[in-house]
Amino acid sequence: MISVIIPTFNEEENIAQCLVSLSHQSVPRSEYEIIVVDGGSKDATCEIAKKYADLVFTQTSKKVGGARNDGVMAAKGDIIATTDADCILPPHWLRQIAKDFSDPAVVQVYGPVYPIEEGLGNQFSLFLANMFSRIGYYSKTFFYTLGCNTAFRKEAFIAAGRYRCIDAGDDLEIAMRMKDLGRISFDNRLKVGFSMRRYQKFGTVQSIYEWIAIVSDGGESGKYSYCRKEYK
């Protein structure tokens, strides 16, 4: 069983295409579950999600990292895959994730992204992001594990301390702890359609800079805390 976790907040314009792509995976629907963790949407996000997802509920922990943590703790699967509500997943996504975890040494897997929106600027921005990701992986200096396209073993993720409550970079920072528990693998076949709306709002260079700054901080500044919640 693979559990797919999707955090949402007012995503009625995007969530359907994401969930439809997840509903048309090349593995049987009985082999994976879809969990949508909502941040208190005021639109029709939850109503749309309930048409496709196995479980839809409101998060109790803070920020996106907390939503993912809540989803993980409600998940039935031993393998957790995470994506975003405005992404489009290829039909082979879950099958390839399952193949990657056939190696017992692997604790986390991630892949590249491509822009859903048209435009040379969008393509160039994600070319840079993917190049940055590959440089980090092959040099073994850092892991650019975006939350829109990553998966991990549930047991290892919990042992690592789960996601932290930060404004950005929680999906990168977790790899710094996961690498101490096993191997992190980059799979170029896990290519996910990625919405450029956040890049367009903040800028590619600024977005990457802020992610690097947060991850490099390592939690020493006290600007954020663990997304802690007691689960039975």
Backbone as CSV, one residue per row, in Angstrom:
resi,resn,N_x,N_y,N_z,CA_x,CA_y,CA_z,C_x,C_y,C_z
1,MET,0.836,-1.201,0.000,0.000,0.000,0.000,0.873,1.254,0.000
2,ILE,0.584,2.168,-0.915,1.215,3.486,-0.938,0.153,4.503,-0.564
3,SER,0.479,5.404,0.338,-0.440,6.473,0.737,0.040,7.789,0.133
4,VAL,-0.829,8.453,-0.620,-0.494,9.740,-1.238,-1.109,10.855,-0.402
5,ILE,-0.279,11.773,0.065,-0.719,12.872,0.918,-0.722,14.167,0.118
6,ILE,-1.855,14.884,0.152,-1.978,16.160,-0.569,-2.493,17.225,0.383
7,PRO,-1.675,18.217,0.753,-2.169,19.341,1.551,-2.920,20.330,0.661
8,THR,-4.008,20.910,1.156,-4.787,21.842,0.335,-5.226,23.065,1.134
9,PHE,-5.479,24.136,0.386,-6.110,25.329,0.953,-6.653,26.162,-0.201
10,ASN,-7.963,26.217,-0.307,-8.642,26.970,-1.373,-8.092,26.614,-2.758
11,GLU,-8.172,25.331,-3.086,-7.618,24.828,-4.346,-8.699,24.304,-5.293
12,GLU,-9.904,24.869,-5.240,-10.988,24.347,-6.063,-10.695,24.430,-7.558
13,GLU,-9.830,25.339,-7.977,-9.521,25.489,-9.395,-8.496,24.460,-9.880
14,ASN,-7.803,23.820,-8.948,-6.698,22.942,-9.334,-6.842,21.494,-8.883
15,ILE,-7.526,21.267,-7.786,-7.495,19.958,-7.139,-8.048,18.837,-8.016
16,ALA,-9.048,19.114,-8.839,-9.665,18.058,-9.649,-8.668,17.438,-10.621
17,GLN,-7.902,18.278,-11.345,-6.962,17.732,-12.318,-5.872,16.912,-11.638
18,CYS,-5.476,17.308,-10.445,-4.496,16.539,-9.683,-5.062,15.176,-9.309
19,LEU,-6.274,15.161,-8.765,-6.874,13.912,-8.307,-7.263,12.991,-9.462
20,VAL,-7.651,13.569,-10.577,-7.938,12.748,-11.754,-6.674,12.035,-12.219
21,SER,-5.555,12.756,-12.235,-4.290,12.133,-12.638,-3.896,11.020,-11.674
22,LEU,-4.205,11.189,-10.404,-3.915,10.141,-9.422,-4.879,8.965,-9.548
23,SER,-6.057,9.216,-10.044,-7.049,8.153,-10.205,-6.769,7.290,-11.428
24,HIS,-5.851,7.729,-12.293,-5.526,6.996,-13.514,-4.075,6.504,-13.493
25,GLN,-3.666,5.980,-12.375,-2.337,5.406,-12.262,-2.314,4.005,-12.865
26,SER,-1.127,3.540,-13.219,-0.991,2.235,-13.866,-1.015,1.078,-12.871
27,VAL,-1.089,1.376,-11.594,-1.248,0.326,-10.583,-2.719,0.271,-10.184
28,PRO,-3.203,-0.873,-9.732,-4.603,-0.983,-9.323,-4.942,0.002,-8.214
29,ARG,-6.148,0.537,-8.254,-6.582,1.529,-7.255,-6.556,0.957,-5.847
30,SER,-6.666,-0.351,-5.725,-6.652,-0.993,-4.404,-5.272,-0.991,-3.764
31,GLU,-4.241,-0.644,-4.551,-2.875,-0.686,-4.042,-2.387,0.669,-3.520
32,TYR,-3.242,1.674,-3.569,-2.845,2.973,-3.012,-4.069,3.716,-2.501
33,GLU,-3.828,4.633,-1.580,-4.892,5.473,-1.051,-4.530,6.931,-1.258
34,ILE,-5.540,7.780,-1.364,-5.344,9.217,-1.528,-5.903,9.917,-0.304
35,ILE,-5.065,10.708,0.352,-5.459,11.435,1.560,-5.278,12.931,1.322
36,VAL,-6.345,13.686,1.458,-6.303,15.143,1.316,-6.439,15.759,2.695
37,VAL,-5.454,16.573,3.057,-5.454,17.244,4.361,-5.642,18.738,4.108
38,ASP,-6.783,19.259,4.522,-7.160,20.629,4.175,-6.874,21.620,5.300
39,GLY,-6.473,22.820,4.908,-6.127,23.859,5.872,-7.258,24.804,6.209
40,GLY,-8.496,24.356,6.008,-9.642,25.202,6.325,-10.130,25.994,5.130
41,SER,-10.216,25.352,3.987,-10.635,26.021,2.745,-12.032,26.616,2.873
42,LYS,-12.211,27.786,2.245,-13.509,28.467,2.229,-14.244,28.235,0.910
43,ASP,-13.624,27.503,0.002,-14.255,27.241,-1.291,-14.687,25.770,-1.357
44,ALA,-14.798,25.233,-2.556,-15.315,23.877,-2.742,-14.223,22.803,-2.779
45,THR,-13.036,23.126,-2.296,-11.921,22.181,-2.345,-12.285,20.816,-1.757
46,CYS,-12.813,20.814,-0.554,-13.101,19.550,0.130,-14.205,18.759,-0.559
47,GLU,-15.203,19.445,-1.058,-16.299,18.765,-1.746,-15.788,18.071,-3.006
48,ILE,-14.908,18.732,-3.731,-14.324,18.134,-4.937,-13.424,16.957,-4.553
49,ALA,-12.616,17.150,-3.524,-11.672,16.114,-3.102,-12.385,14.837,-2.683
50,LYS,-13.533,14.965,-2.050,-14.265,13.792,-1.567,-14.758,12.896,-2.691
51,LYS,-14.812,13.413,-3.906,-15.238,12.614,-5.048,-14.159,11.614,-5.474
52,TYR,-12.896,11.896,-5.098,-11.783,11.082,-5.557,-10.978,10.458,-4.414
53,ALA,-10.829,11.165,-3.309,-9.938,10.735,-2.233,-10.587,9.702,-1.322
54,ASP,-9.736,8.909,-0.684,-10.207,7.935,0.298,-10.487,8.589,1.636
55,LEU,-9.765,9.674,1.906,-9.914,10.366,3.189,-9.666,11.853,2.987
56,VAL,-10.558,12.677,3.499,-10.420,14.135,3.472,-10.703,14.646,4.873
57,PHE,-9.758,15.387,5.456,-9.987,15.928,6.789,-9.221,17.234,6.975
58,THR,-9.566,17.971,8.005,-8.935,19.263,8.289,-7.719,19.077,9.176
59,GLN,-6.624,19.716,8.821,-5.398,19.582,9.584,-5.534,20.202,10.968
60,THR,-4.779,19.664,11.915,-4.740,20.209,13.264,-3.368,20.768,13.611
61,SER,-2.346,20.395,12.832,-1.001,20.929,13.026,-0.795,22.147,12.136
62,LYS,0.267,22.907,12.381,0.487,24.162,11.682,1.187,23.986,10.340
63,LYS,0.851,24.881,9.417,1.522,25.064,8.142,1.458,23.811,7.261
64,VAL,2.116,23.872,6.101,2.066,22.774,5.144,2.743,21.528,5.711
65,GLY,3.854,21.739,6.394,4.542,20.599,6.998,3.662,19.880,7.994
66,GLY,2.900,20.630,8.763,1.986,20.030,9.720,0.872,19.262,9.037
67,ALA,0.362,19.786,7.918,-0.677,19.090,7.164,-0.147,17.752,6.662
68,ARG,1.060,17.747,6.147,1.653,16.490,5.680,1.857,15.521,6.840
69,ASN,2.304,16.035,7.972,2.474,15.177,9.140,1.155,14.537,9.562
70,ASP,0.098,15.334,9.586,-1.217,14.805,9.950,-1.635,13.700,8.976
71,GLY,-1.365,13.928,7.700,-1.718,12.932,6.699,-0.936,11.644,6.863
72,VAL,0.337,11.767,7.151,1.175,10.586,7.341,0.678,9.739,8.515
73,MET,0.324,10.395,9.599,-0.095,9.656,10.778,-1.470,9.003,10.603
74,ALA,-2.224,9.463,9.604,-3.513,8.835,9.302,-3.391,7.786,8.200
75,ALA,-2.217,7.671,7.608,-2.010,6.805,6.449,-1.904,5.334,6.830
76,LYS,-2.372,4.489,5.939,-2.290,3.039,6.118,-1.037,2.459,5.474
77,GLY,-0.478,3.177,4.505,0.638,2.639,3.732,1.967,2.679,4.448
78,ASP,2.850,1.753,4.072,4.231,1.757,4.560,5.080,2.741,3.773
79,ILE,4.640,3.054,2.550,5.308,4.041,1.708,4.404,5.260,1.589
80,ILE,4.972,6.437,1.805,4.241,7.701,1.718,4.740,8.481,0.513
81,ALA,3.815,8.935,-0.323,4.162,9.815,-1.443,3.462,11.148,-1.223
82,THR,4.158,12.232,-1.475,3.551,13.551,-1.288,3.564,14.331,-2.597
83,THR,2.509,15.101,-2.794,2.449,16.000,-3.938,1.609,17.206,-3.552
84,ASP,1.437,18.147,-4.480,0.666,19.362,-4.223,-0.630,19.337,-5.027
85,ALA,-1.606,20.105,-4.580,-2.933,20.104,-5.182,-2.951,20.665,-6.596
86,ASP,-1.925,21.423,-6.980,-1.888,22.008,-8.326,-0.916,21.279,-9.249
87,CYS,-0.558,20.045,-8.893,0.344,19.250,-9.720,-0.427,18.220,-10.545
88,ILE,0.219,17.705,-11.583,-0.329,16.632,-12.398,0.669,15.479,-12.385
89,LEU,0.190,14.292,-12.010,1.067,13.140,-11.858,0.997,12.237,-13.078
90,PRO,2.144,11.774,-13.597,2.130,10.870,-14.753,1.560,9.508,-14.360
91,PRO,1.006,8.749,-15.302,0.355,7.474,-14.987,1.269,6.445,-14.325
92,HIS,2.566,6.534,-14.578,3.506,5.548,-14.030,4.101,5.981,-12.685
93,TRP,3.669,7.102,-12.151,4.310,7.694,-10.970,4.375,6.714,-9.799
94,LEU,3.249,6.172,-9.403,3.231,5.280,-8.240,3.919,3.948,-8.532
95,ARG,3.797,3.450,-9.739,4.479,2.199,-10.083,5.992,2.351,-9.967
96,GLN,6.502,3.497,-10.447,7.948,3.718,-10.379,8.405,3.918,-8.937
97,ILE,7.595,4.596,-8.138,7.927,4.759,-6.721,8.038,3.397,-6.049
98,ALA,7.085,2.507,-6.323,7.119,1.163,-5.737,8.384,0.419,-6.155
99,LYS,8.796,0.565,-7.419,10.017,-0.085,-7.893,11.242,0.463,-7.172
100,ASP,11.271,1.772,-6.974,12.420,2.391,-6.310,12.592,1.876,-4.886
101,PHE,11.486,1.614,-4.216,11.567,1.150,-2.833,11.748,-0.360,-2.721
102,SER,11.928,-1.042,-3.855,12.259,-2.461,-3.788,13.655,-2.670,-3.209
103,ASP,14.464,-1.594,-3.248,15.773,-1.599,-2.589,15.558,-1.253,-1.118
104,PRO,15.801,-2.191,-0.199,15.529,-1.942,1.228,16.383,-0.841,1.841
105,ALA,17.472,-0.456,1.174,18.346,0.587,1.706,17.792,1.980,1.465
106,VAL,16.855,2.114,0.523,16.300,3.418,0.158,15.241,3.847,1.175
107,VAL,15.375,5.069,1.690,14.387,5.602,2.637,13.607,6.772,2.051
108,GLN,14.148,7.396,0.989,13.449,8.514,0.367,13.797,8.579,-1.120
109,VAL,12.780,8.912,-1.921,12.938,9.022,-3.373,12.338,10.347,-3.824
110,TYR,12.961,10.988,-4.811,12.393,12.217,-5.365,12.764,12.340,-6.833
111,GLY,12.081,13.261,-7.521,12.327,13.413,-8.945,12.171,14.847,-9.412
112,PRO,12.335,15.079,-10.723,12.279,16.426,-11.303,10.841,16.883,-11.564
113,VAL,10.704,18.115,-12.024,9.392,18.688,-12.329,9.453,19.387,-13.689
114,TYR,8.285,19.557,-14.301,8.184,20.321,-15.533,7.014,21.291,-15.390
115,PRO,7.029,22.428,-16.075,5.971,23.425,-15.892,4.664,23.048,-16.592
116,ILE,3.562,23.192,-15.873,2.254,22.977,-16.477,1.921,24.139,-17.419
117,GLU,2.246,25.341,-16.970,1.970,26.531,-17.778,2.977,26.641,-18.932
118,GLU,2.530,27.205,-20.035,3.386,27.366,-21.195,4.330,28.558,-21.010
119,GLY,5.332,28.636,-21.874,6.243,29.782,-21.853,7.689,29.362,-21.680
120,LEU,8.576,29.985,-22.449,9.998,29.684,-22.350,10.559,30.041,-20.975
121,GLY,10.016,31.129,-20.395,10.487,31.534,-19.074,10.219,30.466,-18.034
122,ASN,9.039,29.855,-18.086,8.703,28.787,-17.142,9.590,27.562,-17.354
123,GLN,9.819,27.229,-18.618,10.675,26.084,-18.913,12.099,26.324,-18.432
124,PHE,12.593,27.545,-18.631,13.959,27.856,-18.203,14.079,27.840,-16.682
125,SER,13.055,28.357,-16.002,13.079,28.386,-14.541,13.184,26.979,-13.963
126,LEU,12.386,26.060,-14.499,12.432,24.694,-13.974,13.633,23.917,-14.494
127,PHE,14.177,24.321,-15.630,15.450,23.751,-16.072,16.531,24.045,-15.037
128,LEU,16.553,25.293,-14.561,17.519,25.673,-13.535,17.279,24.916,-12.229
129,ALA,15.996,24.807,-11.845,15.667,24.104,-10.603,16.061,22.637,-10.680
130,ASN,15.784,21.989,-11.813,16.140,20.579,-11.982,17.651,20.383,-12.043
131,MET,18.350,21.314,-12.689,19.803,21.242,-12.730,20.375,21.384,-11.322
132,PHE,19.811,22.322,-10.566,20.212,22.532,-9.175,20.002,21.248,-8.369
133,SER,18.873,20.586,-8.609,18.555,19.347,-7.912,19.560,18.248,-8.248
134,ARG,19.881,18.111,-9.521,20.821,17.070,-9.942,22.231,17.333,-9.427
135,ILE,22.640,18.595,-9.441,23.969,18.941,-8.926,24.083,18.542,-7.457
136,GLY,23.050,18.873,-6.690,23.071,18.524,-5.270,23.119,17.035,-5.049
137,TYR,22.333,16.288,-5.841,22.270,14.831,-5.651,23.583,14.154,-6.032
138,TYR,24.073,14.447,-7.225,25.255,13.733,-7.699,26.537,14.169,-6.987
139,SER,26.528,15.374,-6.435,27.684,15.813,-5.641,27.549,15.382,-4.183
140,LYS,26.327,14.875,-3.823,26.041,14.432,-2.450,26.224,15.557,-1.436
141,THR,25.961,16.798,-1.865,26.093,17.935,-0.949,24.759,18.361,-0.360
142,PHE,23.658,18.150,-1.110,22.324,18.461,-0.603,21.303,17.718,-1.462
143,PHE,20.067,17.661,-0.959,19.001,16.966,-1.672,17.815,17.906,-1.829
144,TYR,17.510,18.254,-3.069,16.437,19.211,-3.382,15.117,18.443,-3.509
145,THR,14.633,17.949,-2.386,13.490,17.032,-2.353,12.176,17.792,-2.234
146,LEU,11.667,18.270,-3.346,10.425,19.039,-3.338,9.242,18.190,-2.884
147,GLY,8.381,18.770,-2.066,7.225,18.071,-1.536,6.205,17.687,-2.578
148,CYS,6.278,18.275,-3.768,5.344,17.941,-4.839,5.699,16.637,-5.530
149,ASN,6.894,16.111,-5.251,7.353,14.917,-5.958,8.378,14.159,-5.116
150,THR,7.931,13.646,-3.994,8.834,12.885,-3.136,8.072,11.758,-2.461
151,ALA,8.809,10.754,-2.015,8.203,9.624,-1.308,9.213,9.094,-0.305
152,PHE,8.717,8.484,0.761,9.618,7.961,1.781,8.962,6.809,2.532
153,ARG,9.788,6.056,3.240,9.265,5.001,4.097,8.672,5.659,5.340
154,LYS,7.463,5.281,5.658,6.765,5.905,6.786,7.543,5.737,8.085
155,GLU,8.049,4.556,8.328,8.759,4.285,9.572,9.988,5.167,9.714
156,ALA,10.758,5.318,8.616,11.959,6.151,8.650,11.604,7.620,8.815
157,PHE,10.541,8.055,8.153,10.101,9.442,8.252,9.748,9.807,9.692
158,ILE,9.029,8.951,10.374,8.649,9.211,11.765,9.890,9.194,12.653
159,ALA,10.794,8.243,12.397,12.022,8.158,13.179,12.885,9.405,13.003
160,ALA,12.822,10.022,11.806,13.621,11.224,11.523,13.065,12.468,12.203
161,GLY,11.832,12.417,12.688,11.260,13.563,13.391,10.167,14.290,12.639
162,ARG,9.803,13.787,11.433,8.730,14.383,10.635,9.077,15.797,10.119
163,TYR,8.131,16.407,9.408,8.361,17.745,8.853,8.388,18.797,9.956
164,ARG,9.089,19.879,9.695,9.120,21.011,10.613,8.138,22.096,10.179
165,CYS,7.705,22.898,11.124,6.764,23.993,10.852,7.536,25.229,10.404
166,ILE,7.740,25.355,9.107,8.435,26.519,8.568,7.654,27.019,7.358
167,ASP,7.876,28.266,6.980,7.113,28.890,5.905,7.462,28.317,4.537
168,ALA,8.683,27.853,4.369,9.121,27.245,3.110,10.346,26.397,3.396
169,GLY,10.562,25.394,2.555,11.758,24.573,2.710,11.609,23.374,3.613
170,ASP,10.417,23.146,4.183,10.231,21.974,5.037,10.468,20.688,4.258
171,ASP,10.125,20.695,2.957,10.288,19.517,2.122,11.744,19.272,1.743
172,LEU,12.597,20.297,1.841,14.025,20.129,1.615,14.740,19.755,2.907
173,GLU,14.343,20.392,3.980,15.024,20.201,5.265,14.911,18.767,5.774
174,ILE,13.797,18.092,5.519,13.601,16.740,6.022,14.660,15.781,5.497
175,ALA,15.158,16.018,4.287,16.176,15.135,3.712,17.473,15.166,4.497
176,MET,17.749,16.284,5.169,18.960,16.402,5.969,18.959,15.404,7.116
177,ARG,17.761,15.025,7.565,17.644,14.025,8.636,17.405,12.623,8.091
178,MET,16.689,12.525,6.985,16.429,11.218,6.387,17.714,10.530,5.910
179,LYS,18.685,11.302,5.447,19.914,10.716,4.911,20.708,9.950,5.958
180,ASP,20.447,10.243,7.232,21.143,9.532,8.304,20.530,8.167,8.578
181,LEU,19.381,7.891,7.954,18.669,6.634,8.203,18.741,5.667,7.030
182,GLY,19.272,6.111,5.905,19.351,5.251,4.739,19.695,6.051,3.502
183,ARG,19.463,5.456,2.348,19.844,6.096,1.089,18.702,6.922,0.512
184,ILE,19.032,8.108,0.026,18.082,8.962,-0.691,18.388,8.861,-2.173
185,SER,17.358,8.604,-2.973,17.559,8.350,-4.392,16.822,9.357,-5.257
186,PHE,17.499,9.866,-6.279,16.889,10.742,-7.275,16.548,9.901,-8.500
187,ASP,15.280,9.946,-8.932,14.830,9.159,-10.072,14.292,10.102,-11.143
188,ASN,14.997,10.207,-12.246,14.618,11.119,-13.320,13.308,10.728,-13.995
189,ARG,12.858,9.472,-13.780,11.609,9.006,-14.385,10.387,9.513,-13.622
190,LEU,10.579,10.038,-12.435,9.474,10.569,-11.630,9.264,12.047,-11.941
191,LYS,8.882,12.338,-13.163,8.732,13.731,-13.599,7.283,14.169,-13.426
192,VAL,7.074,15.215,-12.617,5.739,15.672,-12.235,5.435,17.043,-12.835
193,GLY,4.188,17.228,-13.300,3.752,18.533,-13.775,3.567,19.494,-12.612
194,PHE,4.227,20.642,-12.684,4.333,21.579,-11.561,3.776,22.946,-11.954
195,SER,2.911,23.507,-11.122,2.373,24.834,-11.405,3.397,25.914,-11.055
196,MET,3.539,26.885,-11.941,4.531,27.935,-11.770,3.979,29.162,-11.044
197,ARG,2.766,29.082,-10.502,2.145,30.280,-9.939,2.942,30.860,-8.771
198,ARG,3.575,30.024,-7.955,4.372,30.547,-6.831,5.685,31.141,-7.335
199,TYR,6.295,30.486,-8.311,7.511,31.033,-8.913,7.226,32.382,-9.548
200,GLN,6.073,32.477,-10.215,5.710,33.729,-10.880,5.452,34.837,-9.865
201,LYS,4.984,34.471,-8.692,4.692,35.457,-7.664,5.951,35.960,-6.982
202,PHE,6.864,35.033,-6.650,8.043,35.407,-5.875,9.333,35.452,-6.683
203,GLY,9.341,34.816,-7.853,10.551,34.781,-8.660,11.357,33.521,-8.382
204,THR,11.938,32.941,-9.419,12.681,31.693,-9.283,13.893,31.832,-8.381
205,VAL,14.722,32.841,-8.670,15.955,33.011,-7.896,15.644,33.269,-6.429
206,GLN,14.665,34.155,-6.164,14.309,34.468,-4.791,13.744,33.243,-4.077
207,SER,12.934,32.444,-4.763,12.354,31.250,-4.159,13.438,30.261,-3.763
208,ILE,14.370,30.001,-4.684,15.458,29.067,-4.385,16.343,29.597,-3.272
209,TYR,16.623,30.904,-3.297,17.456,31.508,-2.252,16.832,31.336,-0.871
210,GLU,15.515,31.566,-0.775,14.853,31.450,0.522,14.828,30.016,1.011
211,TRP,14.628,29.077,0.086,14.669,27.664,0.482,16.046,27.297,1.019
212,ILE,17.105,27.732,0.315,18.467,27.411,0.750,18.749,28.039,2.113
213,ALA,18.318,29.292,2.306,18.566,29.993,3.558,17.893,29.287,4.733
214,ILE,16.658,28.837,4.519,15.933,28.165,5.592,16.574,26.833,5.929
215,VAL,16.928,26.061,4.903,17.544,24.764,5.142,18.910,24.914,5.794
216,SER,19.685,25.903,5.328,21.020,26.130,5.887,20.960,26.560,7.343
217,ASP,19.862,27.206,7.733,19.697,27.669,9.110,19.715,26.513,10.094
218,GLY,19.170,25.371,9.653,19.205,24.179,10.485,18.409,24.270,11.754
219,GLY,17.557,25.262,11.882,16.730,25.368,13.080,17.393,26.106,14.227
220,GLU,18.594,26.627,13.997,19.327,27.241,15.096,18.788,28.613,15.481
221,SER,18.145,29.303,14.550,17.705,30.666,14.826,16.442,30.735,15.663
222,GLY,15.742,29.592,15.746,14.495,29.581,16.500,13.333,30.191,15.748
223,LYS,13.490,30.389,14.430,12.422,30.987,13.637,11.271,30.024,13.412
224,TYR,11.525,28.727,13.666,10.457,27.764,13.487,10.625,26.632,14.492
225,SER,9.602,25.822,14.615,9.644,24.714,15.558,9.093,23.471,14.898
226,TYR,9.316,22.342,15.531,8.771,21.105,15.000,7.240,21.145,15.008
227,CYS,6.656,20.524,13.974,5.197,20.392,13.899,4.793,19.234,14.805
228,ARG,4.838,19.408,16.074,4.580,18.317,17.001,3.092,18.136,17.272
229,LYS,2.683,16.904,17.327,1.315,16.573,17.719,1.355,15.159,18.279
230,GLU,0.676,14.939,19.386,0.637,13.610,19.977,-0.419,12.766,19.273
231,TYR,-0.002,11.609,18.787,-0.939,10.691,18.146,-0.984,9.400,18.956
232,LYS,-2.139,8.795,19.049,-2.285,7.530,19.732,-2.007,6.382,18.755
